[in-house]
């Protein structure tokens, strides 16, 4: 679709139109999580380590108070657990159920300053080859949103990125990846957020 077609499509809630929302799809994903000794026993090449995995649940907040955004708080916890910060992230997969979500989440996770998520996307910073590639998989809007499998699908994508197996959508020299997934709805934000940080070993 062209930009003009997306903007002219049936509106849902201004300025969001139908093509700006991820389609619900069927899907499945699986991963194996194990100790390092198991990796050695089975000769697994290119293992990926879980540096952090944090879960947060909804809270009462002023919707204009970005300091208490659920994904932001969950991300801060994940960065602390991993001993890393936003500058350490090479590639991210975020829950872009709508076009605006990628912009907001890029800011809430500290990948761009608040107010710079949109301009960063326009500059090409979030594209493959940009300063902070986000959703090189195409995100949920491109690949669909298989509700219960969405988060694990993001993990699968990041593992492939960190192993260098993504072909034309590969982020060069990606060593650390971040996944943000959310679900439900509570007072203008996700009811639950999960932030995972993975690192190539």
Steps between C-alpha positions, in 0.01 A plus 500: 500500500611854437514759777204680340295177504583438867400854598179487291387162637208456740576680827478322835596779740660811352766492367518116500357325192442127448836432325678662797384209719645151510278227356409213733649176369566141594853414601727306730852529635723289722839539663720274710644650818772298674819506705836556335598138569210381284615723214844340516360147519297552182761709320278806458676762291439872553309487831309805619487595867197651675652801676168622641129425489270726698122508529294793628126539552276801455482780750295812553666798337449832329512420128717806441760382753750312286721434801248239621430336162486124559736406215745767614506366857530142377783602267688674780477183710625290207794733435594483868476120506713472184755756617443688176327808367323610182834583332596130522204384290582414137153394384149507649166336434213693661126442523382723216134401495442849353729730303534739793608226742848460351561873537375512859683183605828614346479801731373317808784245473757780477606409147421861401425806716134577568373694201764362261346160417304632202781715360743208550276275290470771233880537492535125443666436836265207571562327167751223437829685472371785718636597840235294687324238284150429634281218372720382211252211477246755378329497839147392574353723231697317231508142627172497690413470867453138613382603848643231730808443282595864440757538779675172436502583128696814588748291700539259207572794268759645736675164544527475122633858487762428767604185314529690170232291326258768376618541142387829343355629828818425700626778727876506453706394804195469728614367839226623738127502432197627691142377471202688646159339502180601667146385541163600629390856563490694825433875520662596172791260503583131490380295796820293487840575346798269451849617407768245414865569423699235312872485425698292253757285680 
